[in-house]
Amino acid sequence: MIKFTNHPTIGYGVYTVSEAAALLSLPTGKVRYWLNKFWDERLQSDSSLKYSWGEGREKAVNFYTLIEFFIFYHLRKSGIPVSKILKSHQFLAKEFNIAYPFAVYKMMTDGKSILFSVDQGESIASADKKLQYNIPGIIKDFVQKIEFEKGSDLAERFFPDGKQSAVVVDPKHQLGQPVINGTNILARSIYSLHKGGETTDFIATLYQLNPKQVHDAIAFYKKAEAA
């Protein structure tokens, strides 16, 4: 069970709004609006608790809120109305007594309904009061960037450029900042050396990485800067 807190917690990741937006390749203003209007105002389960800490433009969120933003964006992209997404979140949070339902269950959609996996992926249910099971026509491609804990449906790691990339966001490493998969090496450190004029071969040797891992880190930050 995820402990709901109002302050940074080791192992849960720490992201400013601008960092969260960059990881999701979204405008900072849009993510800030979602946080303020939806998560902190409409989705908070207790008046004394919020999905962020800090005030004004200094707010920050944890890894699970980051994942919820990712799910929210793809549900909207699939044509699901905001009101329906928020109602599904509120229903699941209340029904299962969890603060981050979009990060605990593998969420998906068929373009009309919001669905989620249960029983460790054995069944699919609608995220509404009907909780109907075995619904066909599932679209679940967007959850492929998320890695879930073995034996549960809890989001554990996020691959912003997809699992083919070496760059991963893991709240248990470097406070959730992007690292090279399987290491504790910050992807930004690699990019900083690249911008400083160092060659790919030198960086790979310095960090004992292979060229693809170095190229993936560089490509990730180049894309972020171009956004």
C-alpha positions in Angstrom: 0.0 0.0 0.0 1.3 3.4 -0.9 1.6 5.8 2.0 -0.1 9.1 1.2 2.2 12.0 2.4 2.4 15.7 2.0 6.2 15.8 1.9 9.1 14.2 -0.1 9.7 10.6 0.8 12.9 8.6 -0.1 12.1 6.0 -2.7 9.0 7.9 -4.1 10.8 10.3 -6.4 10.8 14.1 -6.4 9.8 16.1 -9.5 9.1 19.8 -9.9 6.2 20.6 -12.3 8.6 21.5 -15.1 10.6 18.3 -14.6 7.4 16.2 -14.7 6.3 18.0 -17.9 9.7 17.4 -19.5 9.6 13.7 -18.7 6.2 13.4 -20.2 7.0 15.7 -23.2 4.2 18.0 -22.3 3.9 21.8 -21.8 4.7 22.8 -18.3 1.6 25.1 -18.1 -0.7 22.2 -19.0 0.8 19.9 -16.3 0.6 22.7 -13.7 -3.0 23.2 -14.6 -3.8 19.5 -14.2 -2.1 19.5 -10.8 -3.8 22.6 -9.4 -7.3 22.1 -10.9 -7.7 18.3 -10.9 -5.4 16.6 -8.5 -5.0 19.2 -5.7 -8.6 20.5 -5.9 -10.8 17.7 -7.1 -9.1 14.4 -6.5 -7.7 14.9 -3.0 -9.2 12.3 -0.8 -8.8 14.3 2.4 -8.9 18.1 2.9 -5.6 17.9 4.8 -3.7 16.0 2.1 -2.7 16.9 -1.4 -1.0 15.2 -4.3 1.8 17.8 -4.2 3.9 19.8 -1.7 5.1 23.4 -1.9 3.1 26.4 -2.9 2.4 28.3 -6.1 5.0 27.7 -8.8 7.2 25.9 -6.3 5.1 22.7 -6.2 6.6 19.3 -6.6 5.1 15.8 -7.0 6.1 12.2 -6.5 6.6 9.3 -9.0 3.0 8.1 -8.6 1.5 11.4 -9.5 3.8 11.6 -12.5 2.4 8.2 -13.6 -1.1 9.5 -13.1 -0.4 12.5 -15.3 0.9 10.1 -18.0 -2.3 8.0 -17.8 -4.5 11.1 -17.8 -2.8 12.4 -20.9 -3.3 9.2 -22.8 -6.9 8.8 -21.8 -7.6 12.3 -23.0 -5.7 11.6 -26.2 -7.9 8.6 -26.7 -11.0 10.8 -26.5 -12.1 10.2 -23.0 -13.7 13.4 -21.4 -12.0 15.0 -18.4 -15.1 14.5 -16.3 -15.2 10.8 -17.0 -11.5 10.4 -16.1 -11.9 12.2 -12.8 -15.0 10.3 -11.9 -13.2 7.0 -12.6 -10.3 8.1 -10.5 -12.5 9.1 -7.6 -14.5 5.8 -7.9 -11.4 3.6 -7.8 -9.8 5.6 -5.0 -12.9 5.2 -2.9 -13.7 1.6 -3.9 -10.2 0.3 -3.2 -9.1 2.8 -0.6 -6.0 3.9 -2.6 -4.7 7.4 -3.3 -3.2 6.7 -6.7 -5.4 4.3 -8.6 -4.0 5.2 -12.0 -0.5 4.2 -10.7 -1.7 1.0 -9.0 -3.7 -0.5 -11.8 -2.8 -1.0 -15.5 -5.2 1.5 -17.0 -6.5 1.2 -20.6 -9.3 2.2 -22.8 -11.3 1.2 -25.9 -11.9 4.8 -26.8 -15.2 4.9 -24.9 -14.7 3.3 -21.5 -11.9 3.5 -18.9 -10.7 0.0 -18.0 -8.2 -1.5 -15.7 -6.6 -4.8 -15.0 -7.2 -6.8 -11.8 -6.1 -10.1 -10.4 -2.5 -9.4 -11.6 -3.7 -8.9 -15.1 -6.0 -11.9 -15.3 -9.2 -9.9 -15.7 -10.3 -6.5 -17.1 -12.9 -4.4 -15.4 -14.6 -1.0 -16.2 -13.6 1.8 -13.9 -17.1 2.8 -12.9 -19.8 1.6 -10.5 -20.7 -1.3 -12.7 -17.2 -2.9 -12.5 -18.1 -5.2 -15.4 -15.5 -7.8 -16.3 -14.1 -9.4 -19.5 -14.7 -6.3 -21.8 -13.3 -6.8 -25.3 -11.7 -4.3 -27.6 -8.9 -3.2 -25.3 -6.3 -0.6 -26.2 -3.3 -0.8 -23.9 -0.3 0.3 -25.9 0.3 3.4 -23.8 1.0 1.5 -20.6 3.9 -0.2 -22.3 6.2 2.6 -21.1 5.4 1.6 -17.5 7.0 -1.3 -15.7 4.9 -2.8 -13.0 6.0 -4.7 -9.9 6.1 -8.4 -10.2 3.2 -9.9 -8.2 1.2 -6.6 -8.1 -0.1 -3.9 -10.4 1.9 -1.1 -8.8 3.8 1.1 -11.3 7.5 0.7 -10.5 9.5 2.3 -13.3 8.7 4.6 -16.3 10.5 4.6 -19.6 9.9 8.0 -21.1 11.3 7.0 -24.5 10.0 3.5 -24.4 11.5 0.3 -23.1 13.8 0.1 -26.1 15.7 3.0 -24.6 18.3 2.8 -21.8 16.8 5.8 -20.1 14.5 4.9 -17.1 12.8 6.9 -14.4 13.0 4.8 -11.2 12.0 6.5 -7.9 14.4 4.2 -6.0 17.4 5.7 -7.9 18.6 9.3 -7.8 15.3 10.6 -6.4 13.6 9.5 -9.5 15.7 11.5 -12.0 16.4 9.7 -15.3 19.2 7.2 -15.1 20.7 4.5 -17.3 18.8 1.3 -16.9 20.6 -1.1 -14.5 22.8 1.6 -13.1 22.7 4.6 -10.8 24.2 6.9 -13.5 22.3 10.1 -14.2 21.4 10.4 -17.9 21.9 14.2 -17.5 25.5 13.6 -16.5 26.1 11.8 -19.8 24.4 14.6 -21.8 26.4 17.3 -20.0 29.7 15.6 -21.0 28.4 15.4 -24.6 27.5 19.1 -24.6 30.9 19.8 -23.2 32.5 18.2 -26.3 33.4 14.7 -25.1 33.1 11.9 -27.6 30.6 9.0 -27.2 33.5 6.5 -26.9 35.1 8.5 -24.1 31.9 8.8 -22.2 31.1 5.1 -22.6 34.6 4.2 -21.3 34.4 6.7 -18.5 31.1 5.3 -17.2 31.7 1.7 -18.3 28.6 1.8 -20.6 28.0 0.7 -24.1 27.6 3.2 -27.0 23.8 2.6 -27.2 23.3 3.6 -23.6 25.3 6.8 -24.2 23.4 7.6 -27.4 20.0 6.9 -25.7 20.8 9.4 -22.9 21.9 12.1 -25.4 18.9 11.5 -27.6 16.6 11.8 -24.6 17.8 15.2 -23.5 18.1 16.5 -27.1 14.4 15.7 -27.6 13.5 17.3 -24.3 15.4 20.5 -25.2 13.7 20.6 -28.6 10.2 20.3 -27.1 
